[in-house]
Amino acid sequence: MKLRIASLTLLCLALAVVPASANTIYSNGPANGTVDAWTINFGYVVSDSFVMPSGYTFVGFDFFVWAYPGDTALTVDWSITSAEFGGTTYGSGTASLSSQFLSSNQYGYDIDRLSASGLYLALGAGTYWLNLQNATTALGDPLFWDENSGPSSASESAVGTIASEAFDINGTRNVESPEPGSILLFGSGILGLAGLLRRKLRW
């Protein structure tokens, strides 16, 4: 009897809780790789806007770069702010990067997709800015964020307003905790089912 009630409870909990999976919640892609790119190391900062459609937890980002042949991006300093280069800072850090080679362009640069993951930052609906700087590479070369003129607004610390860059913001939708009334209703349902099982066993 107790085993049946425990199994029923676990089944109901499994149905009530659906795990969230990370997905792209904003895309300023695709990569261009042939027009221009902006330095994100050696003191330069590039800032691009993005829009959160509702409450999400930011877990990482992908962006596209021009890299010197044979060099590999290692890390980048990131921050998410309320305005370009500043305002309120909602989160920041140094992200380790995984790199995927895509192609070589007409200028001899490698076009790479870089991914930063394992981040965690709850954000509400609204417009934010992703700022990238202090990138490091295995050989110490400059690293350039690909310009693709997507829908974002963008700025570069030395020149001001520029065309925007290629990137994706990844996250999971925020799920609100159940209200106390919902928890009580769920609990009473479990107790009711347990009572029915007990009555059936007595018959």
C-alpha positions, 0 to 999 in steps of 0.5 A: 500500500505504502509503495503504491502511494509513494509511486503515485506521488513520484509520478505526479511530481514528475508530471508537475515538474518539466525540466527547462532546456537552454535555447536561443532566446535572442539571435543577431545572426547569422555571421557575415565574415566578409565585411568588417569586424571589431577588436575585442582585446587590447583595450577595446570594448564592443557593446551590442543590445539584445531584447529579452521577450520575457523573464529568462535565465541567461546561461551563455552566448555564442558569437562569431569572430575573425581570428588569425590562422592557427590561433585559438580564442581562450577567454573573454570578459563579458558583462550585461548592462542596462546601457552601452558600456555601462549603466546598471551592471546585471552580471559580469565575468570571464568566460572560457570559450569553446571554438568551432572553425567555420571557414576562411575569408577573403582577407585570410582570417579564420571565421570561428563560432565561439561559445560561452556556457555555464553562466547563470543570470536571471533577467526580466523582460527588457533591453540589455547590452552585451559587452565583450572585451579583454579577449585572450588567444593562444598566440596573443593575437587580436580577436575581432567580433564579426560585423553583420549589421543585424537588428541590434544596436552597437557601439565600439569604445573608440569610435562610437556607434557601429553596425551590430555584430553576430551573436546569440543569447542562450537561456531558459524561460523562468518558471515561477514557483507554485503559489501556496494554494496550488501546493495545497491543492496538489497535496489534497489530490494526493491524499484523496487518491491515497484514500481511494486506494486504501478503500479499494484494498479493504473491499 
